[in-house]
Structures are given as C-alpha cells and as structure tokens.
C-alpha cells in the first residue's frame, strides 16, 4: 500500500494502482469514518471479502455523498472503469436487457469499488461460470419489528440442529443489522427457482420445530410481529444480501461479520464494526475460510418441497417480492 501526497491517494494492491479521490470525505458522520478508513478496513479483511465475492456478479450499494446523501443501487458497472476491472453479463428478463455487473477476482476490485463510493457489496449466490445455477444457499433470519436478537439466537440454534441432522455444514454471520445469516455451499446443479423451493421447505421445517418463534408467512401483514421471518426469498434470482465482511450503511459502520456457532449465544452484532473487525480478523482469520471445502446436495430439501406442495398446494408463495 503506497499513499501519495495531495488530495488524491494511490493504493497499490493486487498488482494494480487504484487512485482514491477525496480520501478524507466523511462517509459515516456519527463516527467520523472517511473514505480512506473504508479502504483501510477492506484491505485489513482482504482475504475474507475476496473469498465472499470471488467470481460472483456483485451489486454495489454506493453512497456518493456518504451516509448523509442518497444511496445508489448499482448493477451496471459505472463508466470509466479501468480495463482490468472484470465483469459478468447478467440478463434481466423484466427489462429485456443484459448488464455487466462487477465481478471481483482480487482485492484491487474491492478497493476500486470503494473509490466508486461503494460501501456495501452484495453478491449473487451464483458464479459467472453459470449464473443460473447457484452454488450458495442462504438462510436469512430476519426479525420482525417487535423481535429482539435473543429470539434470533433461539431460532439460529434450531437451524444449526436441523443442518446437523441433514449432515450439512452452515457458516453463520451477523447481517450487520438486526438479523443473522447462515451460508451453505451447494452443488450447482439446480436453478434459482429450485434453490428457493429448497430454502422454503427448510424454513417451514424450522417453523414446525419452533412454533411461535418463526414465521414463513409470505405477506408481511400476515407475519407475527414478534417472530423471526426465515426469508427464503433471498435465494430468488437477482436477490442479494451483504457479503461476509461487507460494511453496512449504518451510522456506526457495522459489518456483516462471520462468527462461530458457539458465538451465536452471546455475540453483540452492534459491536462488530469497521473499528473492531480488523483486529478480530487478524486474531481469528477468516471464519469462512473452509466454506468451499464441501458442496452439499439439496435433494432432501427438494423432496420436502415436493411433499409440502402436494399436501398444501394453497400455501405456496408466488414468485417475486412480498
């Protein structure tokens, strides 16, 4: 890393020079964190953030004026990108067009994204080798408005127990907000629709095991406000959530941070920020380092899905957003 003098700085990373303009621009007014602080954070967790993003279409959540300004959801790669920045073409049937999304292959891509005012990085659950066949199943534990994090902890314990019964290894992380995510590597043999069906079947089994704690109701108005919604729809095509190690656009710059299953019982998500995660990463390394060691078959979950669809055809949610 080689800073230069003057209002802009040059960062040497992964064999590239990234020019960082306005490094002193404050992105997080509440804590005074700047654009350069954001660059330094991502450099400190480089191995982890690249592993989370590598070869996936990636949407950037950009804050050109910091958190005090508007957020831009950037799918199409911005104009003026260096020629070494890699992309992946993604077709959007709704708009009948193909866009080229950022495709991170090394840490220079992440630093360049920050230069383009990206704070959050949201990858697809599939890779560019076959965008239509996900290799990642995402379990999103999303607390409803009247739900505390203790209830999320309770539901996470049920999720862990059920994954163990299935012989599946899940990798938990905080969401950077009020929830918890669990990621599972899967064999990329199914399309997004089937992965979503599998995720719904799993969510309904969690709901059966934790009645009163969990909801899978499609319409928000039908959800118990004190329950945890297991958001299976995060596995739908083009639905993305913050990557492991992504900073979130919160006043204190919280991080969607990998944790161990043992930590679920007492982790305080608000304590995991750009100020604290670098030391944790230096001490523990990437807790998702082995996530690619094994890919799991979702056939048992698809069998559950077929059973549920057969027995309760009226209860199947539509495609799209609730």
VENSUL-V45698 format. One record per helix or strand of 3 or more residues. SS is the DSSP state (H for helix, E for strand). FROM is the first residue (numbers start at 0). LEN is the number of residues. If there is no record, write none. Layout:
BEGIN
ss | from | len
SS | FROM | LEN
SS | FROM | LEN
END
This chain:
BEGIN
ss | from | len
E | 8 | 5
E | 15 | 5
E | 25 | 3
H | 34 | 10
H | 45 | 8
E | 56 | 6
E | 71 | 3
E | 86 | 6
E | 96 | 7
H | 106 | 9
E | 117 | 6
E | 135 | 8
H | 148 | 18
E | 170 | 4
E | 179 | 7
H | 191 | 18
H | 219 | 3
E | 227 | 3
H | 231 | 4
H | 261 | 4
H | 268 | 3
H | 276 | 8
H | 298 | 13
H | 312 | 3
END
